[in-house]
Amino acid sequence: MKITVRSFAKINVGLRIGAARKDGFHELVTVYQTIGLRDIVHVSVGRGGGIEIQCSNPRVPKDESNTCYRIVDKAMQALGGKARVVVEIEKRLPVQGGLGGASSNAVAALLGLEWALKKSLSAEERLRIASEVGSDLPLFLVGGTVLGMGRGERVYPLEDLPAMACVVVTPEVGVSTPKAFAEWDRRKGLKPDSSMEADAALKGRSSTALRAPVAATETAGLRPAGLPGAAVPTQTGSGKLTMSGASDRMNELGRGVSAWLGEMYSGAPLRRGRRGNPLLELVRAGIKNDFEEVVFPEYPELSEGKSALERAGAKYASLSGSGSALYGLFSSKEAARAAVDKLRKQGWAALATVTLPRHGYWKRILG
């Protein structure tokens, strides 16, 4: 039996990086938003045993490192079932693009597996398994607008916001999230064993997902770029973050989000009337993506892509996650389509889409 599941992407509407934790991860505060761009995942179960990953994209790993493989393996153990599981991924989202493609694929595989086996995990068990596989996975078990905390795996559904036109630009580079974290730490005061290691790692600019494991002497504790979405430490070295304002920065974004939520749930008309889409009210709170500070200097073309989106009329433009994808929010679908035409003439790979509220996300997810 084959089950087809739409595997939707996400963007980050603001992302604040806090201090590195004792477990090697970083504290984060972000607002996730699912969007209409997607991969397609097919899940088949049959007699026998084992897990097979199929994908025509050579940059997608097909072994135990694939997030779909890992989540299916854990789910089969939890469900107590035995079957041969084949997961086929139709890849449309960029690899290492910051759109959560690998994480979304894994959640789609999990849901497809349950439907194929006609067995269900509890909501709590799904979230537990998802958070063990990767930090971004739990958000795709919620959908819509989601507050992410901890290392991003602690997710809280926010009010379902109205859909908004969006344009996504996908440059032909791949950014390794752990290496971006390492560069953030180096710039902000973390003292790794060698201050040059993180810098060299980020400047490697590998856009190939499949690659040999990183040597322990190169960037200890970091997953290689071939394991997108893996729940692994983001810190390099054994130093401590010395930036005194780390907690203040996290609190600053927390206060902005809290004020926005208070106005959202109070139904204050000044935020829902003439001033427009409530999603833009969060943007007006002054949020930004901290990764831009370290990624843009190393990848100037990404900074140029953000500027191009703004010149094309975006109400707000940002890097998504650690990149390399960029997005812009627009006032209408017509404005977004016009922006895509303009950007493509300038040589950018651009796609028009729409933010996907929670009810629409779940309505459309089963193919």
KEKE-3310 file (N, C-alpha, C; in steps of 0.2 Angstrom, whole numbers, plus 5000, padded with zeros to 4 digits):
npx = (5004:5003:5006:5004:5011:5011:5024:5028:5036:5045:5047:5057:5052:5060:5074:5082:5098:5104:5115:5127:5123:5125:5124:5129:5120:5112:5102:5087:5076:5062:5050:5041:5034:5024:5024:5018:5026:5033:5039:5036:5032:5032:5026:5028:5023:5027:5028:5041:5057:5066:5072:5070:5077:5072:5077:5079:5088:5105:5111:5104:5105:5104:5105:5107:5108:5099:5085:5072:5074:5078:5068:5058:5063:5063:5050:5044:5049:5042:5029:5029:5028:5032:5038:5043:5048:5047:5053:5050:5056:5051:5060:5059:5061:5075:5091:5099:5094:5088:5074:5068:5067:5072:5068:5054:5051:5054:5044:5033:5035:5034:5020:5014:5018:5011:4998:4999:5001:4990:4990:4993:5003:5003:5000:5010:5020:5024:5029:5040:5048:5050:5058:5069:5075:5077:5079:5070:5060:5048:5040:5033:5023:5014:5011:5007:5008:5020:5028:5045:5056:5069:5081:5074:5065:5055:5039:5025:5009:5003:4991:4981:4986:4980:4983:4997:5005:5020:5037:5050:5067:5080:5096:5110:5119:5124:5121:5129:5121:5127:5140:5137:5133:5144:5153:5145:5147:5161:5163:5156:5162:5164:5177:5184:5194:5203:5204:5203:5196:5182:5180:5186:5178:5166:5169:5172:5161:5153:5142:5137:5127:5130:5145:5161:5163:5166:5182:5188:5197:5194:5181:5175:5162:5152:5139:5141:5139:5131:5120:5106:5096:5099:5098:5109:5124:5127:5138:5155:5171:5176:5174:5166:5152:5156:5150:5142:5129:5121:5109:5101:5098:5091:5080:5075:5070:5060:5052:5047:5040:5030:5023:5017:5010:5001:4993:4988:4980:4971:4963:4964:4958:4966:4977:4972:4965:4966:4980:4984:4990:4992:5003:5013:5014:5021:5033:5035:5039:5052:5060:5073:5084:5097:5107:5110:5120:5132:5131:5129:5141:5150:5144:5141:5132:5120:5116:5114:5103:5093:5092:5088:5075:5069:5069:5061:5049:5045:5037:5044:5059:5070:5083:5080:5080:5097:5099:5102:5091:5080:5067:5053:5039:5024:5011:5001:4995:4996:5007:5017:5018:5022:5035:5042:5043:5051:5063:5067:5071:5082:5091:5089:5083:5067:5052:5034:5023:5013:5010:5005:4992:4987:4976:4974:4986:4985:4974:4978:4989:4988:4991)
npy = (4994:5011:5027:5044:5059:5077:5087:5100:5116:5128:5144:5155:5167:5179:5175:5171:5169:5161:5158:5145:5129:5117:5104:5106:5111:5126:5139:5145:5156:5157:5161:5150:5148:5139:5136:5136:5129:5114:5097:5080:5065:5048:5033:5016:5000:4983:4965:4958:4965:4979:4996:5007:5020:5031:5042:5054:5064:5067:5073:5070:5059:5042:5032:5027:5039:5048:5058:5053:5039:5037:5042:5033:5021:5023:5024:5012:5004:5009:5007:4994:4986:4975:4976:4979:4994:5007:5022:5035:5050:5064:5077:5094:5105:5115:5107:5109:5122:5130:5129:5119:5106:5093:5089:5091:5081:5070:5070:5069:5056:5049:5051:5046:5033:5029:5030:5020:5008:5008:5011:5021:5033:5041:5058:5064:5054:5055:5068:5066:5057:5064:5075:5069:5065:5077:5095:5104:5096:5094:5106:5103:5094:5102:5114:5129:5144:5145:5145:5143:5136:5133:5122:5124:5114:5114:5117:5128:5131:5145:5158:5155:5162:5173:5169:5174:5182:5177:5177:5166:5165:5155:5153:5146:5139:5130:5131:5125:5122:5119:5124:5137:5140:5138:5148:5159:5158:5160:5173:5180:5177:5164:5153:5142:5127:5130:5145:5147:5136:5136:5146:5142:5131:5136:5144:5134:5132:5121:5115:5103:5090:5076:5070:5067:5062:5075:5078:5075:5084:5095:5101:5098:5088:5093:5090:5082:5091:5083:5078:5084:5093:5085:5080:5086:5092:5110:5117:5121:5115:5118:5130:5144:5154:5171:5183:5195:5200:5190:5184:5195:5198:5187:5189:5201:5198:5189:5198:5206:5196:5192:5204:5205:5193:5196:5206:5200:5190:5197:5203:5216:5230:5239:5232:5224:5230:5244:5243:5231:5214:5203:5196:5204:5213:5207:5207:5221:5222:5223:5211:5200:5189:5181:5174:5180:5189:5181:5173:5181:5189:5179:5174:5184:5185:5181:5191:5201:5195:5197:5211:5212:5207:5216:5228:5224:5225:5219:5218:5214:5206:5191:5180:5163:5152:5146:5148:5143:5149:5163:5174:5184:5194:5199:5211:5207:5193:5197:5207:5199:5190:5199:5203:5191:5190:5201:5198:5186:5191:5197:5187:5179:5164:5162:5160:5161:5160:5155:5159:5146:5143:5134:5126:5125:5119:5106:5101:5100:5091:5077:5068)
npz = (5000:4995:5002:4999:5004:5006:5009:5017:5017:5028:5035:5044:5054:5060:5071:5085:5093:5107:5121:5121:5126:5140:5134:5122:5112:5106:5114:5107:5101:5090:5077:5068:5052:5042:5024:5007:4997:4993:4995:4989:4997:4997:5004:5006:5012:5015:5014:5024:5030:5035:5029:5015:5006:4993:4981:4968:4968:4970:4981:4992:5006:5006:5016:5033:5039:5034:5037:5036:5036:5049:5057:5053:5057:5071:5074:5069:5079:5090:5087:5086:5075:5060:5045:5028:5023:5011:5007:4996:4990:4982:4977:4978:4985:4990:4995:5011:5012:5022:5023:5029:5023:5024:5037:5036:5027:5035:5044:5036:5031:5043:5046:5035:5036:5048:5042:5032:5039:5047:5060:5075:5083:5099:5101:5110:5109:5096:5095:5104:5097:5085:5090:5094:5082:5075:5077:5070:5067:5076:5073:5062:5065:5070:5062:5053:5061:5073:5088:5092:5104:5116:5108:5097:5096:5106:5104:5101:5097:5088:5086:5072:5058:5045:5027:5018:5004:4997:4993:4988:4987:4980:4981:4973:4983:4997:5015:5029:5044:5057:5056:5054:5066:5073:5068:5073:5087:5087:5083:5093:5105:5110:5114:5105:5103:5093:5086:5073:5067:5066:5057:5046:5043:5040:5029:5020:5012:5006:4995:4993:4999:5002:5009:5015:5032:5044:5050:5067:5072:5064:5065:5079:5086:5077:5065:5049:5033:5026:5033:5035:5046:5057:5074:5083:5092:5092:5095:5094:5100:5118:5125:5133:5131:5131:5129:5137:5135:5131:5137:5139:5125:5121:5130:5125:5112:5117:5124:5114:5106:5116:5118:5105:5105:5115:5110:5099:5104:5112:5103:5099:5090:5083:5078:5069:5059:5049:5049:5044:5039:5053:5054:5049:5060:5069:5062:5063:5075:5076:5074:5069:5059:5067:5061:5049:5052:5052:5041:5029:5028:5023:5012:5001:4991:4996:5004:4994:4988:4998:4998:4985:4985:4994:4986:4976:4982:4994:5010:5020:5022:5023:5028:5029:5042:5044:5031:5014:5008:5005:5009:5005:5011:5005:5000:4992:4981:4968:4969:4973:4962:4952:4958:4957:4943:4941:4948:4942:4930:4934:4936:4947:4956:4958:4967:4968:4982:4996:5013:5025:5034:5049:5048:5034:5031:5037:5030:5017:5017:5016:5001)
capx = (5000:5007:5003:5007:5010:5014:5029:5028:5042:5044:5052:5058:5050:5064:5077:5087:5103:5107:5121:5128:5121:5130:5124:5132:5115:5111:5096:5084:5069:5060:5043:5041:5028:5024:5022:5015:5031:5033:5042:5031:5034:5028:5028:5025:5024:5025:5031:5048:5059:5071:5070:5074:5076:5073:5077:5083:5093:5111:5113:5100:5108:5099:5107:5104:5109:5093:5080:5066:5076:5079:5061:5054:5066:5061:5042:5043:5050:5037:5023:5029:5027:5037:5037:5048:5046:5050:5051:5052:5056:5051:5063:5058:5064:5083:5095:5103:5091:5085:5067:5066:5065:5073:5064:5047:5051:5054:5037:5028:5036:5030:5013:5013:5019:5005:4992:5000:5001:4984:4992:4994:5006:5000:5003:5016:5025:5026:5033:5046:5052:5052:5063:5075:5078:5080:5076:5065:5054:5041:5035:5029:5018:5009:5009:5004:5012:5023:5033:5050:5061:5074:5085:5069:5061:5049:5035:5019:5005:5001:4984:4981:4986:4978:4988:5000:5009:5027:5042:5056:5073:5084:5103:5114:5124:5121:5124:5129:5119:5132:5146:5135:5133:5151:5155:5142:5151:5168:5162:5152:5166:5166:5184:5185:5201:5207:5199:5202:5193:5175:5180:5188:5173:5160:5171:5172:5156:5151:5135:5135:5125:5134:5152:5164:5162:5171:5187:5187:5201:5192:5175:5173:5155:5147:5137:5143:5134:5126:5115:5102:5091:5100:5098:5116:5126:5129:5144:5162:5176:5174:5174:5160:5150:5158:5146:5138:5122:5117:5103:5097:5096:5085:5074:5073:5065:5055:5047:5043:5035:5025:5019:5013:5005:4996:4989:4985:4974:4966:4958:4964:4957:4971:4982:4969:4961:4970:4987:4986:4991:4995:5010:5018:5015:5027:5039:5036:5042:5060:5064:5078:5087:5104:5111:5112:5126:5138:5131:5130:5148:5153:5140:5138:5126:5113:5114:5111:5096:5088:5091:5084:5068:5066:5068:5055:5042:5044:5036:5049:5063:5074:5086:5076:5085:5104:5100:5103:5085:5078:5060:5050:5032:5021:5005:4996:4998:4998:5013:5022:5020:5026:5041:5045:5045:5057:5069:5070:5075:5089:5095:5087:5078:5062:5045:5029:5020:5009:5010:5000:4989:4987:4970:4976:4992:4983:4969:4982:4995:4987:4990)
capy = (5000:5017:5033:5050:5065:5083:5089:5107:5120:5133:5150:5158:5175:5180:5170:5174:5164:5162:5155:5138:5125:5112:5099:5108:5115:5134:5142:5148:5159:5159:5160:5146:5148:5134:5139:5131:5126:5107:5090:5075:5059:5042:5028:5010:4995:4977:4960:4958:4970:4984:5002:5009:5027:5032:5049:5055:5070:5064:5076:5067:5053:5036:5027:5028:5046:5051:5059:5049:5033:5037:5042:5027:5016:5024:5023:5005:5001:5011:5004:4986:4982:4973:4977:4982:5001:5011:5030:5039:5057:5069:5083:5100:5110:5115:5104:5114:5129:5133:5129:5113:5101:5086:5088:5090:5075:5065:5070:5066:5049:5046:5051:5041:5026:5027:5028:5014:5003:5009:5011:5028:5034:5046:5065:5065:5050:5058:5074:5064:5054:5069:5079:5065:5065:5084:5101:5107:5091:5095:5111:5100:5091:5107:5118:5136:5149:5141:5148:5138:5138:5128:5121:5124:5108:5115:5121:5131:5134:5152:5159:5153:5169:5173:5168:5180:5181:5176:5175:5163:5165:5150:5154:5140:5138:5127:5133:5121:5125:5118:5128:5144:5141:5139:5155:5164:5158:5163:5180:5182:5177:5158:5152:5135:5124:5134:5150:5147:5130:5137:5151:5138:5127:5140:5146:5129:5133:5115:5115:5096:5087:5070:5072:5063:5065:5080:5076:5077:5089:5100:5104:5092:5089:5095:5085:5084:5094:5078:5075:5089:5092:5080:5083:5086:5098:5115:5120:5118:5117:5117:5136:5146:5160:5176:5189:5197:5202:5184:5183:5201:5198:5183:5192:5207:5195:5187:5203:5208:5191:5192:5209:5204:5188:5199:5210:5195:5186:5202:5205:5223:5231:5243:5228:5220:5234:5247:5242:5226:5208:5203:5193:5210:5216:5203:5210:5228:5222:5224:5205:5199:5183:5182:5170:5185:5192:5177:5170:5186:5191:5173:5173:5191:5184:5180:5198:5204:5192:5200:5217:5212:5206:5222:5232:5221:5227:5215:5222:5211:5200:5188:5173:5158:5148:5148:5149:5149:5152:5170:5175:5191:5194:5204:5213:5203:5188:5201:5210:5193:5188:5204:5203:5185:5192:5206:5194:5181:5195:5199:5181:5175:5158:5165:5156:5164:5155:5159:5156:5141:5143:5127:5122:5123:5114:5099:5100:5099:5087:5071:5069)
capz = (5000:4995:5004:4997:5009:5004:5014:5016:5019:5033:5035:5051:5055:5066:5075:5090:5095:5114:5123:5120:5132:5142:5130:5115:5108:5108:5115:5102:5100:5083:5075:5062:5048:5036:5018:5002:4994:4996:4992:4990:5000:4996:5009:5005:5017:5012:5018:5025:5035:5032:5026:5009:5004:4986:4979:4962:4970:4972:4987:4997:5008:5006:5021:5040:5041:5031:5043:5035:5038:5056:5060:5052:5062:5078:5074:5069:5086:5095:5085:5087:5069:5056:5038:5024:5022:5006:5007:4990:4991:4976:4980:4975:4990:4990:5001:5015:5010:5028:5023:5033:5019:5027:5043:5034:5024:5040:5047:5031:5031:5049:5045:5029:5039:5052:5038:5028:5044:5050:5067:5077:5089:5103:5100:5114:5106:5089:5097:5107:5092:5081:5093:5095:5076:5073:5081:5066:5065:5079:5071:5056:5068:5072:5056:5054:5065:5078:5092:5094:5109:5117:5102:5092:5096:5110:5099:5104:5091:5089:5083:5065:5055:5038:5022:5015:4999:4999:4987:4990:4982:4982:4978:4972:4988:5003:5021:5035:5050:5063:5054:5055:5073:5075:5066:5077:5093:5086:5082:5099:5111:5112:5112:5103:5104:5088:5084:5065:5065:5064:5052:5040:5042:5036:5022:5015:5007:5002:4994:4992:5005:5003:5009:5020:5039:5046:5055:5074:5073:5060:5069:5083:5088:5072:5060:5042:5029:5023:5038:5036:5051:5062:5081:5085:5095:5087:5097:5093:5106:5125:5128:5136:5128:5135:5128:5143:5134:5128:5140:5137:5119:5121:5133:5121:5107:5120:5126:5108:5104:5121:5117:5099:5106:5119:5106:5095:5108:5115:5098:5099:5083:5080:5075:5064:5055:5044:5049:5040:5042:5060:5054:5049:5066:5072:5059:5065:5082:5075:5074:5064:5060:5069:5056:5044:5054:5051:5034:5024:5026:5020:5006:4999:4986:5000:5006:4988:4987:5002:4995:4979:4987:4996:4980:4972:4985:5000:5016:5025:5019:5028:5028:5032:5046:5042:5024:5010:5005:5007:5007:5006:5012:5000:5002:4988:4976:4962:4970:4973:4955:4949:4961:4954:4936:4941:4951:4937:4925:4937:4937:4953:4955:4963:4967:4972:4986:5001:5020:5025:5041:5052:5045:5027:5031:5038:5025:5011:5018:5013:4994)
cpx = (5004:5003:5007:5005:5014:5018:5031:5034:5040:5049:5052:5057:5054:5067:5083:5091:5105:5113:5121:5126:5126:5130:5126:5127:5115:5104:5093:5077:5067:5053:5044:5034:5029:5021:5020:5020:5032:5037:5036:5035:5029:5030:5024:5027:5023:5028:5039:5050:5064:5068:5074:5072:5077:5072:5082:5089:5099:5113:5109:5103:5102:5101:5104:5104:5103:5088:5074:5068:5076:5072:5057:5057:5063:5053:5041:5044:5045:5030:5023:5027:5033:5035:5043:5045:5050:5048:5054:5051:5056:5054:5062:5061:5072:5086:5099:5100:5088:5077:5064:5064:5066:5069:5056:5046:5050:5047:5032:5029:5033:5023:5011:5013:5013:4999:4993:4999:4994:4985:4994:4998:5002:5004:5010:5022:5028:5031:5040:5051:5055:5058:5069:5079:5081:5076:5070:5059:5048:5037:5031:5023:5013:5007:5007:5010:5014:5028:5038:5055:5065:5079:5080:5064:5055:5045:5028:5015:5003:4994:4985:4980:4983:4984:4991:5005:5016:5031:5048:5061:5078:5091:5106:5120:5120:5125:5123:5127:5124:5138:5144:5135:5140:5154:5152:5146:5158:5168:5159:5156:5167:5173:5185:5193:5206:5202:5198:5198:5186:5175:5181:5182:5167:5163:5172:5167:5153:5144:5132:5133:5129:5141:5155:5163:5168:5176:5186:5191:5199:5186:5172:5166:5150:5145:5140:5137:5129:5121:5110:5097:5093:5100:5105:5119:5128:5135:5150:5167:5173:5174:5167:5158:5152:5154:5141:5131:5118:5110:5098:5094:5090:5079:5071:5068:5059:5049:5043:5038:5029:5020:5014:5008:4999:4991:4985:4979:4969:4961:4958:4963:4962:4976:4979:4965:4965:4977:4989:4986:4994:5002:5015:5019:5020:5034:5041:5039:5050:5064:5068:5081:5095:5109:5114:5119:5133:5137:5132:5137:5152:5150:5137:5132:5119:5111:5111:5104:5091:5087:5087:5076:5065:5065:5062:5048:5041:5043:5041:5053:5068:5077:5081:5081:5092:5105:5101:5097:5083:5071:5058:5042:5029:5014:4999:4999:5000:5005:5018:5024:5024:5034:5045:5047:5051:5063:5072:5073:5082:5093:5093:5082:5073:5055:5040:5025:5015:5010:5004:4998:4988:4981:4971:4982:4989:4977:4973:4987:4994:4986:4985)
cpy = (5006:5023:5039:5056:5071:5085:5096:5110:5125:5138:5152:5165:5177:5174:5173:5168:5166:5159:5148:5134:5120:5106:5100:5111:5122:5135:5146:5151:5160:5158:5156:5148:5144:5138:5134:5128:5119:5102:5086:5068:5053:5036:5022:5005:4988:4971:4960:4963:4975:4991:5004:5016:5028:5039:5050:5060:5067:5067:5074:5060:5048:5031:5029:5035:5050:5052:5055:5042:5032:5038:5036:5021:5017:5022:5016:5002:5003:5008:4996:4983:4980:4973:4980:4989:5004:5018:5033:5046:5061:5075:5089:5106:5109:5111:5109:5121:5133:5133:5122:5107:5094:5084:5087:5083:5069:5064:5067:5059:5046:5046:5046:5034:5024:5026:5022:5008:5002:5008:5019:5028:5040:5053:5066:5061:5052:5064:5072:5061:5059:5073:5076:5065:5072:5089:5104:5102:5093:5100:5108:5096:5096:5111:5125:5140:5146:5144:5142:5140:5132:5128:5122:5119:5109:5120:5122:5134:5140:5152:5158:5160:5168:5172:5174:5178:5181:5174:5172:5163:5159:5150:5147:5138:5134:5129:5128:5124:5125:5123:5135:5145:5142:5145:5160:5164:5161:5170:5183:5181:5170:5156:5144:5133:5128:5139:5150:5141:5132:5142:5147:5134:5130:5142:5141:5129:5127:5116:5108:5093:5081:5072:5067:5066:5070:5077:5079:5083:5096:5104:5099:5094:5091:5090:5087:5087:5089:5075:5081:5088:5088:5084:5082:5092:5103:5119:5117:5120:5116:5124:5138:5153:5166:5182:5190:5198:5196:5184:5189:5201:5193:5186:5198:5204:5192:5192:5205:5203:5191:5198:5208:5199:5191:5203:5205:5192:5191:5204:5213:5226:5235:5239:5224:5224:5237:5245:5235:5219:5207:5200:5199:5213:5213:5206:5217:5228:5223:5217:5204:5192:5184:5179:5175:5188:5188:5174:5175:5188:5185:5172:5179:5190:5184:5187:5202:5202:5196:5207:5217:5211:5212:5227:5230:5222:5223:5219:5220:5206:5198:5182:5169:5153:5150:5149:5142:5152:5159:5170:5182:5190:5200:5205:5210:5198:5192:5204:5205:5191:5193:5204:5197:5187:5196:5202:5190:5185:5197:5193:5177:5170:5160:5161:5160:5158:5159:5155:5152:5141:5135:5123:5120:5118:5107:5097:5097:5093:5080:5071:5064)
cpz = (5000:4997:5002:5002:5006:5010:5013:5019:5025:5032:5042:5051:5061:5069:5079:5093:5102:5115:5122:5127:5134:5137:5123:5110:5110:5110:5110:5104:5093:5082:5068:5059:5042:5030:5012:4998:4997:4992:4992:4992:4999:5001:5007:5010:5013:5017:5019:5031:5031:5030:5020:5008:4997:4985:4973:4963:4973:4979:4993:4999:5008:5011:5028:5042:5038:5037:5042:5037:5046:5060:5059:5057:5069:5079:5074:5076:5091:5093:5086:5081:5065:5049:5034:5022:5017:5006:5001:4991:4984:4978:4976:4979:4990:4996:5004:5013:5016:5027:5026:5029:5022:5033:5041:5031:5029:5043:5042:5031:5037:5049:5040:5032:5043:5048:5034:5033:5047:5058:5069:5083:5093:5101:5103:5111:5100:5091:5100:5102:5087:5084:5094:5088:5074:5076:5077:5065:5069:5076:5065:5059:5071:5066:5058:5057:5071:5082:5094:5099:5111:5112:5096:5092:5101:5106:5103:5098:5093:5085:5075:5061:5048:5033:5020:5010:5000:4993:4990:4985:4984:4978:4977:4976:4993:5009:5026:5041:5056:5062:5055:5062:5076:5074:5071:5084:5092:5086:5089:5105:5113:5109:5111:5104:5099:5085:5076:5063:5062:5058:5045:5038:5038:5030:5017:5010:5003:5001:4992:4999:5007:5003:5014:5027:5040:5051:5062:5075:5069:5064:5073:5086:5083:5067:5053:5039:5026:5027:5039:5041:5057:5069:5084:5088:5090:5089:5095:5099:5113:5128:5130:5132:5133:5134:5133:5142:5131:5131:5139:5130:5118:5124:5129:5116:5111:5122:5120:5106:5109:5120:5111:5101:5111:5115:5101:5098:5111:5110:5097:5091:5079:5076:5069:5058:5049:5044:5046:5043:5048:5059:5053:5055:5070:5069:5061:5072:5082:5075:5068:5065:5061:5064:5051:5046:5052:5043:5029:5023:5022:5013:5004:4995:4990:5002:5000:4987:4991:5000:4989:4980:4990:4991:4976:4976:4991:5006:5021:5021:5024:5025:5031:5036:5045:5035:5020:5007:5009:5005:5008:5007:5008:5002:4998:4984:4970:4963:4970:4966:4951:4951:4958:4947:4936:4943:4946:4932:4927:4938:4943:4952:4961:4962:4971:4976:4991:5008:5021:5032:5043:5049:5038:5027:5032:5033:5019:5011:5015:5005:4991)
residu = (MET:LYS:ILE:THR:VAL:ARG:SER:PHE:ALA:LYS:ILE:ASN:VAL:GLY:LEU:ARG:ILE:GLY:ALA:ALA:ARG:LYS:ASP:GLY:PHE:HIS:GLU:LEU:VAL:THR:VAL:TYR:GLN:THR:ILE:GLY:LEU:ARG:ASP:ILE:VAL:HIS:VAL:SER:VAL:GLY:ARG:GLY:GLY:GLY:ILE:GLU:ILE:GLN:CYS:SER:ASN:PRO:ARG:VAL:PRO:LYS:ASP:GLU:SER:ASN:THR:CYS:TYR:ARG:ILE:VAL:ASP:LYS:ALA:MET:GLN:ALA:LEU:GLY:GLY:LYS:ALA:ARG:VAL:VAL:VAL:GLU:ILE:GLU:LYS:ARG:LEU:PRO:VAL:GLN:GLY:GLY:LEU:GLY:GLY:ALA:SER:SER:ASN:ALA:VAL:ALA:ALA:LEU:LEU:GLY:LEU:GLU:TRP:ALA:LEU:LYS:LYS:SER:LEU:SER:ALA:GLU:GLU:ARG:LEU:ARG:ILE:ALA:SER:GLU:VAL:GLY:SER:ASP:LEU:PRO:LEU:PHE:LEU:VAL:GLY:GLY:THR:VAL:LEU:GLY:MET:GLY:ARG:GLY:GLU:ARG:VAL:TYR:PRO:LEU:GLU:ASP:LEU:PRO:ALA:MET:ALA:CYS:VAL:VAL:VAL:THR:PRO:GLU:VAL:GLY:VAL:SER:THR:PRO:LYS:ALA:PHE:ALA:GLU:TRP:ASP:ARG:ARG:LYS:GLY:LEU:LYS:PRO:ASP:SER:SER:MET:GLU:ALA:ASP:ALA:ALA:LEU:LYS:GLY:ARG:SER:SER:THR:ALA:LEU:ARG:ALA:PRO:VAL:ALA:ALA:THR:GLU:THR:ALA:GLY:LEU:ARG:PRO:ALA:GLY:LEU:PRO:GLY:ALA:ALA:VAL:PRO:THR:GLN:THR:GLY:SER:GLY:LYS:LEU:THR:MET:SER:GLY:ALA:SER:ASP:ARG:MET:ASN:GLU:LEU:GLY:ARG:GLY:VAL:SER:ALA:TRP:LEU:GLY:GLU:MET:TYR:SER:GLY:ALA:PRO:LEU:ARG:ARG:GLY:ARG:ARG:GLY:ASN:PRO:LEU:LEU:GLU:LEU:VAL:ARG:ALA:GLY:ILE:LYS:ASN:ASP:PHE:GLU:GLU:VAL:VAL:PHE:PRO:GLU:TYR:PRO:GLU:LEU:SER:GLU:GLY:LYS:SER:ALA:LEU:GLU:ARG:ALA:GLY:ALA:LYS:TYR:ALA:SER:LEU:SER:GLY:SER:GLY:SER:ALA:LEU:TYR:GLY:LEU:PHE:SER:SER:LYS:GLU:ALA:ALA:ARG:ALA:ALA:VAL:ASP:LYS:LEU:ARG:LYS:GLN:GLY:TRP:ALA:ALA:LEU:ALA:THR:VAL:THR:LEU:PRO:ARG:HIS:GLY:TYR:TRP:LYS:ARG:ILE:LEU:GLY)
# end
